[in-house]
Amino acid sequence: MTSDPLLAEVCRAFGLPAVSSASRLAHGLMNRNWRIATDDGREYAVKELRDAPEHARTQHALLRRLAEHDIPVAVPIADAAGETVAYLAGVGFTVAPWVDGEHLPGAKLDIDACDRLGRLLGRVHTALVAVRPDLPVPAQADPPSRAAAAECIERYLAAIAARPVPDPVDRVAADHLRWRRALLAAEVRPAGQGPERGWTHGDFHQFNLVWRAGAVVAVLDWDRVRRQPPGTELIRACLLHFAGDDGVLDLDRIAAVVRGYRAIRPVDGEVLADLVRRAWWHWFTDFWPLNWRYDRGDTSCDHQFISNERMLRWWTAHRPQVCAALSGRPE
C-alpha cells in the first residue's frame, strides 16, 4: 500500500480501492500527475488541477461526447454523485483510466504513421464541430505588429547587455535577437482576416498522444480546447513533431501528415499557404521563453528557446519548401 496520504484520499473520494503503488510522472509544468495501481489490479492516471479547475467538468463532459464519436480519449471517472472533480484542501483532482502506450517523437513515425496522425487530427476537428463544445470563445488576436516585435527585441537586448557576466544562453539570445532585428525591417506582416475559426484541441503534440501498436490510443490534455483556424493547429502540430535537434524540419513526414489530414477534412492549398505565412510571422515575433527568462527570472524554458531558435532559422532559410510541405504550394 502506498504511503502517500493525498493519493489515498483521492481514491477514497472516487470510491476506488486502496492504492497499491504510485509514481509521479515527469510531464506537466502546471499540474502534478501520477500513475497509480489499486488493490483490484487496475491502473489510473491522477491529475492535480491547480490551473483553471473550474473548467474541468465542462471538459470532462466534452470528452464523453468525443468518445461517442470514436475519438480515443481517457474519460475521467465519476464519484457516487456523478462528479468528476474532487476537491481536497481546496485543490481539484481528477482520475481517469490509465492508457498503456508511449509518447513517440516524430522521428519514430514512419510515413504511414504520419498519414494516420494527420487523419486522426482531421477526425478530432470533425468531431469537435459535431459536439459543439460549451466553452467560452475569446476574441481573436491580431498578428503581432512590427513595432511591438521591435520593442521586445530592444528590451531583451538591453536586459542582456545589463547582465554583469552574460552566460551561454544570453549570448545565443543576443545573436538571435540581432538576427530578428535585421530581418524584421524587410518582412511584411500578414494582413486581412484569417480563415474561419473552428474548435481545436489546442495543444496537439507528442506528449499529449499515446501510441500503441502503430496507432494513437489516447489524445490527452484537453485543457486548451479553443477556436482558431483548424489549419493553424495542423501546422503547429507538424512543427512540434518534426523539428530535429538541429532545427531541421522533416518535410517528407510533414507532407504525409498534411495529406492524411486533408483526406478527412479537405482544406484549400492557398488557405493553408496563407496560414503558413501567418504561422511564420507568429513564431518570428513571439518571445515567450525570453519572457520567462528575463521578465520572470525563470530559466526552465531556456532549452525551448534554443530549439525554437534553431527551427525558426532553418524554416526561414527554407520557406518555399516548408510552405510546400505544409500546404502543397511553395511561397
C-alpha positions in Angstrom: 0.0 0.0 0.0 1.3 3.5 -0.9 2.3 5.8 2.0 1.1 8.9 0.1 -2.0 10.1 2.1 -3.0 12.5 -0.7 -3.4 9.8 -3.2 -5.2 7.6 -0.7 -7.7 10.5 -0.1 -8.2 10.9 -3.9 -9.1 7.2 -4.2 -11.5 7.3 -1.3 -13.2 10.4 -2.9 -13.9 8.4 -6.1 -14.8 5.2 -4.3 -11.7 3.3 -5.6 -9.9 0.5 -3.8 -6.7 1.4 -1.8 -3.6 2.4 -3.7 -1.1 -0.4 -4.0 1.6 1.6 -5.9 2.1 5.1 -7.3 4.7 7.0 -9.3 4.9 10.7 -10.1 5.0 11.5 -13.8 7.7 13.8 -15.2 5.5 15.6 -17.7 3.3 18.5 -16.6 4.6 22.0 -15.9 1.5 23.4 -14.1 -0.2 20.3 -12.6 1.2 17.3 -10.9 0.3 13.9 -12.4 0.6 10.3 -11.0 0.2 6.8 -12.3 -1.4 4.6 -9.6 -2.4 1.0 -9.2 -5.2 -0.1 -6.9 -5.7 -3.2 -4.9 -8.0 -4.7 -7.6 -5.2 -4.6 -10.1 -6.4 -1.6 -12.1 -4.4 1.4 -13.0 -5.4 5.1 -13.2 -4.0 8.5 -14.0 -4.4 11.1 -11.3 -4.2 14.7 -12.2 -4.0 17.8 -10.0 -6.0 20.8 -11.3 -4.3 23.9 -10.0 -4.8 25.9 -13.2 -8.5 26.5 -14.2 -10.1 23.6 -12.3 -13.5 25.4 -12.8 -13.5 24.4 -16.5 -12.7 20.7 -15.8 -16.3 19.5 -15.5 -17.2 21.0 -18.8 -14.1 19.5 -20.4 -15.0 16.1 -19.0 -18.5 16.3 -20.5 -16.9 17.1 -23.8 -14.6 14.0 -23.5 -17.7 11.8 -23.1 -19.2 13.2 -26.2 -16.0 12.9 -28.2 -15.7 9.2 -27.1 -19.2 8.7 -28.7 -17.7 10.0 -31.9 -14.9 7.4 -31.7 -12.1 9.8 -30.7 -9.6 8.0 -28.5 -9.9 9.8 -25.1 -9.5 8.8 -21.5 -12.8 9.7 -20.0 -12.5 10.7 -16.3 -14.3 8.6 -13.8 -17.1 10.0 -11.6 -17.8 9.6 -7.9 -21.1 8.4 -6.4 -22.7 11.8 -7.0 -21.6 11.9 -10.7 -18.8 14.4 -10.0 -15.6 14.1 -12.0 -13.6 16.6 -9.9 -12.8 16.0 -6.2 -11.6 19.0 -4.1 -9.1 18.2 -1.3 -7.8 21.1 0.8 -9.1 23.4 -1.9 -7.3 21.7 -4.8 -9.1 19.8 -7.5 -8.2 16.3 -8.6 -9.4 14.1 -11.4 -8.9 10.4 -12.1 -9.0 8.6 -15.5 -8.2 5.0 -16.5 -4.6 4.6 -17.3 -3.8 4.1 -21.0 -0.8 2.0 -21.8 1.4 3.2 -24.6 4.2 5.7 -25.3 4.8 9.2 -26.5 6.5 9.0 -29.8 8.6 11.8 -31.3 8.1 12.5 -34.9 11.3 10.8 -35.9 9.9 7.5 -34.8 6.9 7.7 -37.0 7.1 6.2 -40.5 5.3 7.7 -43.4 2.2 5.5 -42.9 2.0 6.5 -39.2 2.3 10.2 -40.2 -0.6 9.7 -42.5 -2.6 8.2 -39.6 -1.6 11.1 -37.4 -3.0 13.6 -39.9 -6.2 11.6 -40.3 -6.6 11.5 -36.5 -6.3 15.2 -36.2 -8.8 15.6 -39.1 -11.2 13.3 -37.1 -10.7 15.4 -34.0 -11.6 18.6 -35.7 -14.6 17.0 -37.4 -15.8 15.6 -34.1 -15.4 18.9 -32.4 -17.7 20.5 -35.0 -20.3 17.9 -34.2 -20.2 18.1 -30.4 -20.1 21.9 -30.2 -18.1 22.5 -27.1 -19.8 24.6 -24.4 -16.7 26.7 -23.8 -16.1 30.5 -23.9 -14.9 31.9 -27.2 -12.2 34.5 -26.7 -11.7 37.3 -29.2 -9.3 36.6 -32.0 -6.0 38.3 -31.5 -4.4 40.3 -34.3 -0.9 39.2 -35.6 1.8 41.0 -33.6 2.8 44.3 -35.1 6.3 45.1 -36.4 6.6 47.9 -33.8 5.7 45.6 -30.9 8.2 43.0 -32.1 10.9 45.6 -32.4 10.2 46.9 -28.9 10.6 43.4 -27.5 13.8 42.9 -29.3 15.3 46.1 -28.0 14.1 45.4 -24.5 15.6 42.0 -24.3 18.9 43.1 -25.9 19.1 45.8 -23.2 18.4 43.2 -20.5 21.2 41.0 -21.8 23.6 44.0 -22.1 22.9 44.9 -18.4 23.9 41.5 -17.1 27.4 41.6 -15.5 28.5 38.3 -17.0 26.4 37.0 -19.9 26.1 33.2 -19.9 25.9 31.0 -23.0 22.1 31.4 -23.3 22.5 35.1 -23.1 24.9 35.0 -26.0 22.7 32.8 -28.1 19.7 35.0 -27.3 21.6 38.2 -28.2 22.7 36.8 -31.5 19.2 35.6 -32.4 17.6 38.9 -31.4 20.0 40.8 -33.7 19.2 38.4 -36.5 15.5 39.0 -36.0 16.1 42.8 -35.8 17.9 42.8 -39.2 15.2 40.7 -40.8 12.3 42.4 -39.3 12.7 45.6 -41.4 12.2 43.7 -44.6 9.3 41.4 -43.5 5.7 42.0 -44.3 3.1 41.5 -41.6 0.2 39.3 -42.6 -2.8 41.4 -43.4 -6.5 40.9 -43.6 -8.8 38.4 -41.9 -7.6 35.0 -41.3 -9.6 31.9 -42.3 -12.7 30.9 -40.4 -12.1 29.6 -37.0 -13.2 26.2 -35.6 -12.9 24.2 -32.5 -9.4 22.6 -32.0 -7.6 20.5 -29.3 -5.3 23.5 -28.8 -2.1 21.5 -27.8 -1.7 18.6 -30.2 1.9 17.4 -29.7 3.7 14.2 -28.9 3.4 14.3 -25.2 -0.4 14.6 -25.5 -0.7 11.5 -27.7 -0.3 7.9 -26.5 0.7 5.4 -29.2 0.4 1.6 -29.1 0.8 -0.9 -31.9 1.1 1.8 -34.5 -2.0 3.7 -33.6 -2.9 6.6 -31.2 -4.9 5.1 -28.4 -5.5 8.3 -26.4 -5.4 12.0 -27.0 -4.7 13.7 -23.7 -4.9 17.1 -22.0 -8.0 18.9 -23.5 -7.4 21.9 -21.2 -6.7 24.2 -24.1 -9.6 23.5 -26.4 -10.2 26.7 -28.3 -11.4 28.3 -31.5 -8.8 29.0 -34.2 -8.4 28.1 -37.9 -8.1 24.3 -37.7 -5.2 24.6 -40.3 -3.3 26.6 -37.7 -3.3 23.6 -35.3 -2.3 21.3 -38.2 0.7 23.4 -38.9 1.7 23.8 -35.3 1.4 20.0 -34.7 3.7 19.4 -37.7 6.3 21.9 -36.5 6.3 20.5 -32.9 6.5 16.8 -34.1 9.1 17.1 -36.9 11.8 19.6 -35.9 15.1 17.8 -35.2 17.6 18.8 -32.5 19.4 20.8 -35.2 16.2 22.6 -36.1 15.8 20.8 -39.5 12.2 20.1 -40.3 11.4 16.6 -41.8 9.4 17.8 -44.8 8.5 14.3 -46.1 6.8 13.4 -42.8 5.2 16.8 -42.6 3.7 16.4 -46.1 2.4 12.9 -45.1 0.6 14.3 -42.1 -1.0 17.1 -44.2 -2.1 14.6 -46.8 -3.7 12.4 -44.2 -5.5 15.4 -42.6 -6.8 16.7 -46.0 -8.1 13.2 -46.8 -10.5 13.7 -43.8 -11.0 17.4 -43.9 -10.3 18.9 -47.3 -8.6 22.3 -47.0 -7.7 24.5 -49.9 -3.9 24.8 -50.5 -4.0 28.6 -50.7 -5.8 28.8 -47.4 -3.1 26.6 -45.8 -0.3 28.6 -47.5 -1.7 31.8 -46.0 -1.8 30.1 -42.6 1.8 29.0 -43.0 2.8 32.6 -43.6 0.9 33.7 -40.5 2.4 30.9 -38.5 5.9 32.0 -39.5 5.2 35.6 -38.5 3.8 34.4 -35.2 6.9 32.3 -34.4 9.2 35.1 -35.6 7.5 37.8 -33.4 7.0 35.5 -30.3 9.5 35.7 -27.5 7.7 33.8 -24.7 10.8 31.8 -23.5 12.7 35.1 -23.1 9.8 36.5 -21.2 10.2 33.6 -18.8 13.9 34.1 -18.5 14.3 37.9 -18.3 10.9 39.1 -17.0 10.1 36.2 -14.6 13.6 35.1 -13.7 12.6 31.5 -14.6 15.2 29.7 -16.7 13.2 26.4 -17.0 12.3 27.1 -20.6 15.8 28.1 -21.9 16.0 24.8 -23.8 12.8 25.6 -25.5 14.2 28.9 -26.7 17.3 27.2 -28.1 15.2 24.6 -30.0 12.8 27.2 -31.3 15.6 29.4 -32.5 17.2 26.6 -34.5 14.0 25.6 -36.1 13.0 29.2 -36.9 16.3 29.9 -38.6 16.1 26.7 -40.7 12.4 27.4 -41.6 13.3 30.9 -42.6 16.1 29.7 -44.9 13.8 27.1 -46.5 10.5 28.9 -46.5 9.3 27.8 -50.0 10.0 24.2 -49.2 8.3 24.3 -45.8 5.3 26.0 -47.2 5.1 23.4 -50.0 5.2 20.6 -47.4 2.5 22.2 -45.2 0.2 23.3 -48.0 1.2 21.7 -51.3 2.1 25.2 -52.6 5.5 26.9 -52.3 5.7 30.5 -51.2 
